[in-house]
Amino acid sequence: MKTLFYSGLLLITIILFNNCKTNDYDTFATLYGEVNDSATAEPLLGVSVVLSPGGKTKTTGTDGRFEFKDLDAAQYTITVQKAGYSTNRKTITAVVGESTEANIPMTKVK
């Protein structure tokens, strides 16, 4: 009888815990943007985009876009570099559960 009681209690406990849902919260942030020529507004291909802290690096495609996913909430500096252009930096704050846009213009070196 005791075995049946404890087996039933165990079964009820398992059912209750399996039905408890955890809330799915975003725990990371995303930073994205476009790097373009400041004079023409054309997107720039092949720009090195470095995120610090963290040292993550991306290279822009033909659309000039970049994206950093799964970031901790923090303040970041985005540094963009390309031959023939002046290096540019932008500081931005990443917020958990949000995608933050950071468009960065670059000026040709004369």
Summary of the structure (lengths in Angstrom):
residues: 110
radius of gyration: 24.1
end to end distance: 90.6
largest distance: 90.6
contacts: 276
relative contact order: 0.24
helix: 16%
strand: 45%
